[in-house]
Amino acid sequence: MTPGRLRRLAYAASLATALAIAVLTLMPAPSLPNAPGGDKLHHFLAFAALVFPVVAVRPRAGLWMVPGAILFGGAIELIQPHVGRHGEWADVLANATGALIGAALAWAVHGAWRGLLRRG
């Protein structure tokens, strides 16, 4: 796979994740599917998954992906009361923590890939 194709795939994965996050966090709560784990865990994992693909292939993208993801999560929490949901500061914290940890894992994966490529 070429580097350009990998980058496009990473951006597509992050965009699809952002759309899924928007739909699931802005739809009425009674229509949400039951999923194992707690609400904060879901927020954490969603925002880690949001930033991971792009930062893994373009580490410098973390400089705008992480703040962008945090702003996106904050905007969702501000919108939720207008669609029959409840915005929570704890969700903003879970989103931000997920984005930060997702980026940190992506940087580590990128570093490992580069190390393997240099040896091979």
C-alpha positions in Angstrom: 0.0 0.0 0.0 1.4 3.4 -0.9 1.8 6.1 1.7 -0.8 8.3 0.0 -3.4 5.5 0.0 -2.6 4.8 3.6 -3.1 8.4 4.6 -6.4 8.6 2.6 -7.6 5.4 4.4 -6.6 6.8 7.8 -8.6 10.1 7.1 -11.6 8.1 5.9 -11.5 6.0 9.1 -11.4 9.0 11.3 -14.2 10.7 9.3 -16.4 7.6 9.6 -15.6 7.5 13.3 -16.5 11.2 13.7 -19.8 10.6 11.9 -20.6 7.6 14.1 -19.8 9.6 17.2 -22.1 12.5 16.1 -25.0 10.2 15.3 -24.7 8.1 18.4 -24.2 11.1 20.8 -27.0 13.2 19.3 -29.7 10.7 18.8 -32.4 10.3 21.5 -31.1 8.1 24.4 -33.9 5.5 24.4 -33.0 4.5 20.8 -29.4 3.8 21.6 -28.3 0.2 21.5 -27.1 -1.4 24.7 -23.4 -1.9 24.8 -21.2 -3.5 27.4 -19.1 -1.1 29.6 -20.0 2.3 31.0 -20.8 5.6 29.3 -17.4 7.1 30.1 -15.6 4.1 28.7 -17.6 4.5 25.5 -16.6 8.2 25.2 -13.0 7.4 25.9 -12.8 4.6 23.3 -14.6 6.6 20.7 -12.3 9.6 20.9 -9.2 7.4 21.0 -10.5 5.7 17.9 -11.2 9.1 16.3 -7.6 10.4 16.5 -5.7 7.1 16.2 -5.7 6.4 12.5 -4.6 9.8 11.3 -2.0 10.3 14.0 -0.6 6.8 13.4 0.3 7.6 9.8 0.9 11.4 10.2 2.2 12.0 13.8 2.3 15.8 13.4 -1.4 15.7 12.7 -1.8 15.1 16.4 -1.1 18.8 16.9 -4.5 19.6 15.3 -6.3 16.3 15.7 -6.3 16.2 19.5 -7.5 19.8 20.0 -10.0 19.3 17.2 -11.3 16.2 18.8 -11.6 17.9 22.2 -13.5 20.8 20.6 -15.7 18.3 18.7 -16.5 16.5 22.0 -17.2 19.8 23.8 -19.5 21.0 21.0 -21.5 17.7 21.2 -22.0 18.2 24.9 -23.3 21.7 24.3 -25.7 20.5 21.6 -27.0 17.5 23.5 -29.5 19.5 25.7 -31.1 20.8 22.5 -31.8 17.2 21.2 -33.2 15.8 24.4 -29.9 14.5 25.9 -27.8 15.8 28.8 -24.4 17.3 28.3 -21.9 16.4 31.0 -18.5 17.8 31.9 -17.4 14.2 32.8 -18.1 13.2 29.2 -15.9 16.1 27.9 -13.1 14.8 30.2 -13.5 11.3 29.0 -13.5 12.5 25.4 -10.3 14.6 26.0 -8.6 11.7 27.8 -9.5 9.3 25.0 -8.1 11.7 22.3 -4.9 12.2 24.3 -4.3 8.5 24.9 -5.3 7.6 21.4 -2.7 10.0 20.0 -0.1 8.8 22.4 -0.7 5.2 21.3 -0.7 6.3 17.6 2.7 8.0 18.1 4.1 4.9 19.7 2.8 2.7 16.9 4.2 5.1 14.3 7.6 5.0 16.0 7.5 1.2 16.1 6.6 1.0 12.4 9.5 3.4 11.5 11.9 1.3 13.5 10.8 -1.9 11.8 11.1 -0.3 8.4 14.6 0.9 9.1 15.7 -2.6 10.1 13.9 -4.3 7.2 
